[in-house]
Amino acid sequence: MIIAVTGSNGAIAKKLIPFLESCGHEIIKISTSLTPNSQSTFSYQALQSQNILKKVDLFLHLASFNSNLRKDTMEEEVNLTRIVLTSMPAMQCSKLIFFSSCKVYGDNDANLVSYDETHPANPACSYGKAKLACESLIADQANSNLRSIIFRLPPILNESNGSNLAKLMMFAKKKNPILSFAEGETNQRSFISFNNIELVMKYILDNPSFIQDFQVFNLADDSSISLHDLLRALSGKDIYIAPKMISRLVFRVPFLKKFLLKLYGNFVIDNSKLQNEMDVKLASTRQLLANEETT
């Protein structure tokens, strides 16, 4: 199978492309940071001008600016998807997989809510709004010759992206002692690992007829995990928990509460639709971290 991949030098693609090649697929890379060679690597200018003279079986749209997208740059993110959609017919490609974000549902919350695909989209940040707009562009073409799958992903496990959580995870990996609040024992977060991304992609590529019409799936590790359990698994050490009286005081301060919600808030993603329809069994974040410890 010939697969075109946008964002070919991004974090996901750097790991996913070698896996796809190991499965025997030919990859056409589209990137701003790789040198074009007119054979297997192309620029977005070549894509937009429809100068990629290749017949493509599947378009894998991974490209994204970043999760800290600003309101004034949202249209740039949406335009990437627009370019992909308008260029696909020239490459005789009718199948698309788009990696979106679970941020389309909203953001971390003090309450525990599990989001499935029927939950209304209510993005709070510019990144989530841009991804939802990209999804809408794809959905608008669902009745034409386009067959597409949208995967909504939570944060990638063990992938640093500059967020406060990612920095804390890196701190834990260095076996540093961690002082935290009691809320970290009970909150729940979902992640996605490369192991599970590869498992799902292999299923789809082994069953190409699965891509039909317009489908949306949450792609997340099985089961959520608390902040403290995540940090314990990364550091191999226990967490020093501040007295509850202190946490109650700290969490009442408005500007601190907003910051702390990013670490101690809940964001749980239900992946049961994907597992049921694809007949795959995804590993849990806890299992994957335990496997890392033993390898």
N, C-alpha and C positions, 0 to 999 in steps of 0.2 A: 504494500500500500504506500502511496506517496502522500505525505502529510506536510502541509505548510504550517509553520509555527511563527506567530508574532511574539515579540518580546523574547527572542531566542537567546539573549544574553542575560535574562533575568534570573532571579533565584529559583523559581520553579522549573523553568526551561533547562537550566544548567544541569539539573538532576534528571529531569524527565526525558530530555532528548537522548542521552546515552542509553536509557532504558528502552526507549522506542526503537533505537537503532539495533540494540541487542536482540530485539524481537523480530528483526528482519525488515523493518520499514525504512523507506527512504525519506529523509527529512529535507525540506526546503526552509531555510532560516531567513526570517525577516527581522531586521534589527537596525537601530540607529548607531550602535556601537561596534558592530562587526564589519569588517571590510568586504564589500560586495565583490563577487567573482563571476557573476553572470551564469553560474552553474548551479550552486546550491545555497548561496547567500545573497540576499537582495536588500535594498534600502526600501523605506516606506515610499520614497518618491517613485521608485520603479513599480511598486504595488499600486500606488494611486494613479499613475499614468498607464497602468495595465500593460507594462512592458515585461512582465514575467511570463515568458512563453512556455509554460509548463502545464500539463494536465494534472490536476490535483484531486485526490480521492477524498481527502478530509482536511478541513481548515480548523486548526487549533489556535484560538485567539486568547493568548495569555498576556498580551501587552497591557501595561497599565503604568501611569505616571508614578504615583505612590499613594499610600493610605492617608497622607497628610495633605491631600489635595485641597486647594483653596477654592473659594466660590468663583473667583475670577478666572480659574483655569479648568473649571468643570467641562466646558465645551470642548477643550482639547482632548479630554478623555473620551467624550462621546464621539468626537470626530474620528478617532481611531477605529471605532466599530463601524462607523459609516463608510470609511474607506474600505474596510474588509468586505462589507456586504456588497458594495458596488463593484469590487474587483473580482469577486468569486466567479461570476458567469464567464469572464474572459479565460479563466483557468478551468472551465467546465466542471466546477465544483458545486455540489448542491448540499453538502453536509458540513455542519459547523458545530464545534464545541466551544462554548464561551465560559471562561472562569470568572464568575462574578463574586460577590461578597455577601456574607450574612449581615453586613451592615445595612442592607436594604430593609431589614426588619426593624432597625433601631440601634440602640446602643446599650451599654451595660446598665443594669437596673438594680435597685436595692431589693426588689421583689424577685422571687424565683419564677421565671416563665420559660417554658420550653417551646421553641419556635419550630413549627413544621411548615410545609409549603403552602398550606391553606391560610396561614396567618397573614393578615393585611400588611403590606409594605408600609413602613413609616420611618424612612431614613432620617437620622438626626444630623449627620455630618455631610460635608460636600462630597466626600468619597462615596458614601452610600447612595446619595442622590444621583451622582454621575453613573454609578453602576446600574441603578434602576432605570435611568434614561437609556443606557445601552441595551438593557433587557427589552425595553419597550420597542426600540428600533428593530431588534431581532423578531419580536412577537409580531410586529406589523407585517413582516414578510412570511409569516407562517403559512399563509394560504397560497403562496407562490410556489416556486420549485425548491424553496429552501426547507431543509429538514435540520432541526437543531436541538441541542441539549445545552441547557444552562446549569452549571454547577455553582451553588452558593457555598463559599468556603469561609470558615472561621479562621483565626490566626493559625499560621503554620507552626507546628511544633518544632522547637529548637532552631527557629530561623529568626535571627536578629533583624528587626526592622526599625530600631530607634525608639520604639515605644517605651513607656515606663516599665511595662511588664517585661518586655524583652531585656531591658537593662537589669531588672531584678533577677531574671532567670540566669543571665550571664554571671551576675554576682554570686548566685547560689552555686553555679558550676565550679567556681573557684574555691569551693569549700569554705566560704566565709561564714561566720556566725550571723544569724539573721534575727533581728528584733521585729516583731509584728504585732498586729491586733487580733483579738479573738474572732473577729468577723471572717478572718482567713481560714478558720476551721470549717465554716458552714457554707461559704459561698460556693458556687459551681460555675465552671467555665468549660467551654468546648474548644477543641483544637482539631487540626487535621495534620496527619503525618504523611511524609512522602511514601511510606509503605502502602498506606491505604489509597493514595492517589494512583500509584502504579497498579494496584490490584484492580481498581475500577477501570482504568484506561485499558488494561489487558482484556478485561471482560468485553468492553465495547469493541475493541479492535478484533477480538475473536468472534464477535457477534455483530457485524456491521449493520445488519438489518434492524438492530435495536434502535438505531437513530431514525426516528420517523416523526413527522409533524413538528410540534413544538413541545418540549418537555423541560420541566424545572425540577432539580433535585438538590437537596441539602447534602453536601459531601463533607462529612465530619467523622472524626474518630468515634467509635462506639463508646458511649458513656462519658459523662463529664467528670471533672475533677476539681477539688477545692484548691485554692491558692497554696495552702500549707502543704497539702499532699504533693502538689507539683514541685514545690521547692524542696521538700524532703527527698523526693525521688532524684532531683538533680544534684543536691548537695551531699546526700547520705547522712545528713545531720538533722537533729531536731530543731524546732523553731522556739525561740524565746518569746513568750507571749506577754505583752504588757497587761497590767491589771485592767479589768473591765471598766472600772471607774474612769480610767484615763481615756480609754477608747470612746466611751460615751461622751466625754467632754470634747475630744478632738473631732468626732464625727458631727458635732453640732455646729462647728464653725463653718459658715457657708462656703468660703473659698477653698477650705481644706476638704470639705465633703465632696465637692465636685472633682477634685484631684484624686481623692481616695477611692471614689466610685470606679475609676478606671482600673484600679487594682483589686478592689474588694467587691465590686459589683458582680451580678450574675449575668451570664449570657450562655444559655444552653440551647443547643441545636439538635433537633430530632432527625435522625437519618433513617428512620424505619422504612420510609417509602423507597429509598434507593436500595436498601438491603432486600426488601420484599420483591421488588420488580426485577432486580438484576440477579437475585439469588446468589448474593455474595455475603460473606461474613467478615465485617471489618473488625480490626483489633481495637481495643480501647487504648486511650492515652496511657493509662496506668500500665497495661501490658507492654506497650512499646518502650516505655521508660525502663521497665524492669529488664527487658531484653537487652537494652543498651548497657545496663549495669553488668550483665553477664558476658558481654562480648568484648 
